[in-house]
Amino acid sequence: MQFDFIFNEHRDKVYSLCLRYLQHTQEAEDAMQEVFIKVFRKLDSFQDKAQLSTWIYRIAVNHCLDILRSKKRKQQLLRFLPFLQQEEGFSYILTHKDLSLEDKQELDRLMQHIRSLPENQFTALVLNRLEGISIERVAQIMGLSYKSVESLLQRAKQNLIKRIEATSKE
């Protein structure tokens, strides 16, 4: 299979996934390129046990999680400069001109709650609800059972409700 074909076939979906994780267009573009470098280097080790797209998603998810872990370590060191963490925020998602400022702020708060979920819940939620990938396919990407992904989605929903209720009481 030609790498050019693979890249052209999957780049938009990988970019979208990276953007959901990283919330910054330049970081997402860089991450997408790094994902495809990994795909290119590991292409000969791809086994037909899973779909190629599933394998690529797994590489992308792992890469984005590595970036987020690295960011967390850096953020701990730079705790005294919290404004650095809010460079572009979720502006990519707020491009709908018909949303009021209040709606955009509410959406921003919701996305902050989503981003604060445990890693597996965050990944399942992003892939299933934001990227529109079926639970079965999410299970393949994450290397989990269908029931495990359903459980992660349910726990993510419960955690989001708790977090939203807690902040609305403040």
QUIHUZI-V967717 format. One record per residue. SS is DSSP state (@ for helix, = for strand, . for the rest). D_CENTER is the distance of its C-alpha to the mean C-alpha in whole Angstrom. Layout:
ss=SS d_center=D_CENTER
ss=SS d_center=D_CENTER
This chain:
ss=. d_center=27
ss=. d_center=27
ss=@ d_center=24
ss=@ d_center=24
ss=@ d_center=24
ss=@ d_center=21
ss=@ d_center=19
ss=@ d_center=20
ss=@ d_center=19
ss=@ d_center=16
ss=@ d_center=15
ss=@ d_center=14
ss=@ d_center=11
ss=@ d_center=10
ss=@ d_center=10
ss=@ d_center=8
ss=@ d_center=5
ss=@ d_center=6
ss=@ d_center=7
ss=@ d_center=4
ss=@ d_center=3
ss=@ d_center=7
ss=. d_center=9
ss=. d_center=11
ss=@ d_center=13
ss=@ d_center=15
ss=@ d_center=12
ss=@ d_center=10
ss=@ d_center=13
ss=@ d_center=14
ss=@ d_center=11
ss=@ d_center=12
ss=@ d_center=16
ss=@ d_center=15
ss=@ d_center=14
ss=@ d_center=16
ss=@ d_center=19
ss=@ d_center=18
ss=@ d_center=18
ss=@ d_center=22
ss=@ d_center=23
ss=@ d_center=22
ss=@ d_center=23
ss=@ d_center=26
ss=@ d_center=25
ss=. d_center=23
ss=. d_center=25
ss=. d_center=25
ss=. d_center=24
ss=. d_center=21
ss=. d_center=20
ss=@ d_center=19
ss=@ d_center=16
ss=@ d_center=15
ss=@ d_center=16
ss=@ d_center=14
ss=@ d_center=10
ss=@ d_center=11
ss=@ d_center=12
ss=@ d_center=9
ss=@ d_center=7
ss=@ d_center=10
ss=@ d_center=10
ss=@ d_center=7
ss=@ d_center=8
ss=@ d_center=11
ss=@ d_center=11
ss=@ d_center=10
ss=@ d_center=13
ss=@ d_center=15
ss=@ d_center=14
ss=@ d_center=15
ss=@ d_center=18
ss=@ d_center=19
ss=@ d_center=19
ss=@ d_center=21
ss=@ d_center=23
ss=. d_center=23
ss=@ d_center=23
ss=@ d_center=26
ss=@ d_center=24
ss=@ d_center=22
ss=@ d_center=22
ss=@ d_center=20
ss=@ d_center=17
ss=@ d_center=17
ss=. d_center=18
ss=. d_center=16
ss=. d_center=14
ss=. d_center=12
ss=@ d_center=15
ss=@ d_center=14
ss=@ d_center=13
ss=. d_center=17
ss=. d_center=19
ss=. d_center=21
ss=. d_center=24
ss=. d_center=25
ss=. d_center=23
ss=. d_center=25
ss=@ d_center=25
ss=@ d_center=25
ss=@ d_center=22
ss=@ d_center=20
ss=@ d_center=20
ss=@ d_center=20
ss=@ d_center=16
ss=@ d_center=15
ss=@ d_center=17
ss=@ d_center=15
ss=@ d_center=11
ss=@ d_center=13
ss=@ d_center=13
ss=@ d_center=10
ss=@ d_center=9
ss=. d_center=12
ss=. d_center=11
ss=. d_center=12
ss=@ d_center=10
ss=@ d_center=10
ss=@ d_center=11
ss=@ d_center=7
ss=@ d_center=6
ss=@ d_center=9
ss=@ d_center=8
ss=@ d_center=5
ss=@ d_center=7
ss=@ d_center=10
ss=@ d_center=11
ss=@ d_center=9
ss=. d_center=9
ss=. d_center=12
ss=. d_center=12
ss=. d_center=15
ss=@ d_center=15
ss=@ d_center=17
ss=@ d_center=15
ss=@ d_center=12
ss=@ d_center=15
ss=@ d_center=16
ss=@ d_center=13
ss=@ d_center=12
ss=. d_center=16
ss=. d_center=17
ss=. d_center=20
ss=@ d_center=19
ss=@ d_center=21
ss=@ d_center=18
ss=@ d_center=15
ss=@ d_center=17
ss=@ d_center=18
ss=@ d_center=15
ss=@ d_center=14
ss=@ d_center=18
ss=@ d_center=17
ss=@ d_center=14
ss=@ d_center=16
ss=@ d_center=19
ss=@ d_center=17
ss=@ d_center=16
ss=@ d_center=20
ss=@ d_center=21
ss=@ d_center=19
ss=@ d_center=20
ss=@ d_center=24
ss=@ d_center=24
ss=@ d_center=23
ss=@ d_center=25
ss=@ d_center=28
ss=. d_center=28
